[in-house]
Amino acid sequence: MDNQGFPERSSIDIPAPVNGQPSHNVNAGDPDGNPSQLAGHDTGNEGSAMVANVLQSDIGVNTLLIRLKQSVASAREFAAFLKKRSTLEEEHAQGLKKLCKGSHDSSRRPDNRQGGYAHHYDEVIGIHDRLADNGVQFALSLHQMHEDLHDLATNIERGRKQWKQTGLSAEKRVQDSEALVERAKAKYDSLAEDYDRARTGDKQSGRVFGLKGPKSAAQHEDDLHRKMQAADSDYSSRVQTAQSQRQELLSTQRPQTVRAILELINECDSGLTLQLQKFASFNEKLLLSNGLCVSPLKGQNSNQDQRSLREVVYQINNAEDLNNYITSFSTKAGQRPAEVRYQPHPSLGPFQQMPPSDPRFPTDPNGQSYPSGLLQSSFSDHPHHVPSSPQGHGPVSDLTVLPNPPDQSHHEPTSYQTLSPAGGESLPPHLPSPQLSSTMYTQPPGSSAAYSDLTNPDIPPLRPVFGVSLDDLLKRDGSAIPLVVYQCLQAVELFGLDVEGIYRLSGSAPHVSKLRAIFDNDPNQVDFRNPESFFHDVNSVAGLLKQFFRDLPDPLLTHEHFQDFIEAARIEDDVTRRDSLHAIVNSLPDPNYATLRALTLHLHRVQEHSGANRMNAGNLAICFGPTLMGTGSNIADAAWQVRVLETILQNTYQIFDDD
């Protein structure tokens, strides 16, 4: 019989079964002719005889088919296990590699420790990277094993179905033939009994009625004789047919089917066992490779550059790293400053009279001497600034002049000057400033006259930002996200994430107006990283951001897509509603999409701090829903506007990627 592409097998003689039927040559792959070994058993002569008896019986083919089905199921179950294990190992390995890359990049940032610690930390990351490589190779091996075992199970299942149809159909033909023999024998026996009664004279009623009228006893006997002969001939032919089919089944068809199914079982079981052995070996190899990565062997043939994880970690020297870090700034330290000393101003000391013999210094009526030619009358016009004499004398008519300290008397004579605050000269450091500032709060940095002019909301804008469409801002400034949006988001994330009611509480209206005027004139002067720039009022920054979106000629989510967003919000299924909103968001213009993405990622971070700021996704959606979508013709749409933004915030990372 054609084996449908299966390879030819060697032959084996199966011993005669217990019922006395002759043995037949079967291609089963065992040179010793022991069917018990074909079935995987080695139980001696008695077991071999029992196995041969079952295989040659009418239940042999069906028994082997059930066993083959179990083998295929086991192979498929282990193949599924290998696939899941491969997926888990690959996810773990890829996650570990991603973690190593991120940690390596982070460790190189200047805000992390450098020096010896960074070098040793890189070695730790490198060890984990090698562990990840081992995991990737292990996952690839398991995946290949899964594919091999799955292909084997598929081929075995195909062969099982073929031999099931071939073997069971042959068994069915023999059973049907023997059933026909039984029916022919029953008919033959019935006619023989009738003929025997008619021949021996047991006529019962005496006359028999036929189709053409009553028959005589002789005619009835002849009819029964003819029928009995015909039944005998039919019975004999059917017996011969059943015997020939039974002989063919026992000599050819059943042995071939048994042999093919047995080899399919052996092939499936051997393949499954082989994959189990490979699985055990690969696990040992993985553990050994990981162990060598963590703690390499020390020997002549080993890589001396590789150190164990313990050695790397234990060689971190915190004190040395700290000293090296500090000494790296030695060139910037410069020389030590001079010792700080208290040096009183000469005006605080007593007046010293010059020797009268010195012709260079004339004396006044009070005995005080002044340099010749340097007397000025700066205080004559300001009598309230005339100082008193340090020694309790009356007011000096023009000014008080102080000589040099005694330790400088050997230098050239001191050139004296008049003290004239009103004349524009600066006063000594110990004197109060002539004017006091009346400003009660700190102005923004660089608060010059030009900056003060920018905060005036009444002046016309030079480069308007508010009330300008996102398209025009993109064409003018070249940025998809307006600068005012970027600055406001930055300020809130730096100073407002934990402020209770952020975006819900209103800021100061004058502050919002001043900040708006700044952005409408010269936004490049604004740096919201300094809270002084927004008067330490982060709620005003939040109000400024909402004001920008309210003033847009076309809302951020556009009038064009307003009805599409409302229809999507009406969908009850969460996943379907999310996917519908995702598709509409992707269809927004480029500047609208970029700005919405930045705002959504920011609001997602705000709601992550809802434990402190009390602003969850629902509260933020109430604040921003109508602002971003605009007001529709139907007031009932307000609830759906809130639902649109709430759905977007709840699915931030499904709709936008986080860069």
Number of C-alpha atoms within 10 A of each C-alpha: 8 6 13 9 7 10 7 11 14 12 16 19 18 26 19 15 18 14 9 7 12 12 15 17 15 24 22 26 19 17 11 11 19 24 29 21 16 19 18 12 13 13 13 11 11 9 16 22 20 15 22 21 19 18 24 23 16 15 11 18 25 17 13 24 23 11 16 23 17 13 22 24 14 16 25 20 14 18 25 16 14 24 20 16 17 24 16 14 21 22 15 16 24 17 13 20 22 14 15 20 15 11 14 18 10 12 18 13 10 8 8 10 15 18 12 17 21 17 14 20 19 18 19 20 20 17 22 21 21 18 22 23 18 20 26 20 17 22 25 16 16 27 20 15 22 24 15 16 25 20 15 20 24 15 14 22 18 12 19 22 13 15 20 18 12 16 22 18 12 19 20 11 15 21 16 13 19 19 14 17 21 15 13 21 19 14 17 21 16 13 21 19 13 16 20 14 14 19 17 9 11 12 13 9 6 10 12 14 10 10 6 6 8 12 15 14 17 11 12 20 20 15 12 20 19 13 17 21 14 14 21 19 14 17 22 16 14 21 19 14 17 21 15 14 20 21 14 14 19 20 16 15 21 26 24 23 29 25 25 24 25 23 20 23 25 17 16 23 17 12 17 23 13 14 20 15 12 15 17 12 11 17 14 12 14 17 14 12 17 20 14 16 21 20 16 18 16 12 8 7 7 10 11 11 6 18 20 19 18 11 13 17 15 10 11 16 12 11 9 13 17 15 10 14 14 10 12 10 10 9 8 8 9 8 7 6 6 6 6 6 6 6 6 8 11 12 15 9 12 12 18 14 13 16 11 12 8 8 9 14 17 17 17 9 6 9 12 16 21 21 16 11 9 12 15 12 13 18 20 13 10 11 11 8 15 18 15 14 14 14 9 7 9 11 13 13 13 16 22 21 19 19 21 16 14 8 7 11 11 7 8 7 12 13 10 15 13 17 20 16 15 14 10 8 10 13 14 12 8 7 8 9 12 9 6 7 6 6 7 6 8 11 15 18 14 11 12 11 8 9 16 14 16 25 21 15 17 11 12 12 17 13 13 17 25 22 15 14 18 25 15 12 19 15 10 10 11 11 14 17 22 18 17 23 19 15 17 23 20 17 22 22 16 15 17 21 23 19 19 16 18 24 27 17 14 16 18 16 12 12 19 24 16 19 24 26 25 26 22 22 19 16 19 10 14 18 17 23 16 15 16 15 20 23 18 15 17 26 24 25 32 22 21 26 20 18 16 18 21 20 15 19 15 19 21 22 21 18 15 11 14 18 13 13 23 20 14 20 26 12 13 9 9 11 12 13 19 20 15 17 23 19 11 15 20 12 12 17 14 15 20 21 19 17 17 19 19 17 17 21 17 18 23 21 14 25 21 17 16 20 11 14 18 19 25 19 23 17 18 23 24 18 18 21 23 20 22 22 25 22 16 14 7 7 8 9 17 18 15 18 25 25 22 23 26 22 20 22 25 17 17 18 13 13 19 19 9 10 4
